[in-house]
Amino acid sequence: MTFRSPVAAQLLGNDGVIRGKDALRAYWAEGLRRIPDLQIEAVGSYVGLDGLGVLP
């Protein structure tokens, strides 16, 4: 599993790619720690040949 995000690039100082469930769990845990009242609403999703995109 691979997750890509420009926010992840800023937060982690890397290319914004998170690989694996454990790394993704750690990423979201840190985000929620920094912004405990964060609310996300999915407004759309798109399926491609190699993945799925979700628009917040």
C-alpha positions as CSV (number, residue, x, y, z in Angstrom):
1,M,0.0,0.0,0.0
2,T,1.3,3.5,-0.9
3,F,-0.1,6.8,0.2
4,R,1.0,10.1,-1.5
5,S,0.4,13.6,-0.1
6,P,2.0,17.0,-0.5
7,V,1.2,17.5,3.2
8,A,3.2,14.3,4.1
9,A,6.1,15.8,2.2
10,Q,6.0,19.0,4.3
11,L,5.5,17.1,7.6
12,L,8.0,14.4,7.0
13,G,10.5,16.2,4.8
14,N,10.5,13.5,2.1
15,D,8.9,12.9,-1.2
16,G,5.4,12.7,0.3
17,V,5.1,8.9,-0.2
18,I,4.2,6.7,2.7
19,R,4.5,3.0,2.3
20,G,2.8,0.3,4.4
21,K,-0.1,0.3,6.9
22,D,2.2,0.9,9.9
23,A,3.7,4.0,8.3
24,L,0.3,5.3,7.3
25,R,-1.0,4.7,10.8
26,A,1.9,6.6,12.3
27,Y,1.4,9.5,9.8
28,W,-2.2,9.9,10.7
29,A,-1.5,9.6,14.5
30,E,1.0,12.4,14.3
31,G,-1.4,14.5,12.3
32,L,-4.2,14.0,14.8
33,R,-1.7,14.7,17.6
34,R,-0.8,18.1,16.0
35,I,-4.4,19.0,15.1
36,P,-6.7,17.1,17.5
37,D,-9.9,18.7,16.3
38,L,-9.2,17.9,12.6
39,Q,-12.3,17.0,10.6
40,I,-12.2,15.4,7.2
41,E,-15.1,15.1,4.8
42,A,-14.6,13.1,1.6
43,V,-16.4,14.8,-1.3
44,G,-15.3,12.5,-4.1
45,S,-13.2,9.5,-5.0
46,Y,-11.7,8.4,-8.3
47,V,-10.4,5.0,-9.3
48,G,-7.5,4.7,-11.7
49,L,-5.5,1.9,-13.1
50,D,-3.0,1.9,-10.2
51,G,-4.9,3.4,-7.3
52,L,-7.7,5.4,-5.7
53,G,-7.8,9.1,-5.1
54,V,-10.0,10.7,-2.4
55,L,-10.7,14.5,-2.5
56,P,-11.2,16.1,0.9
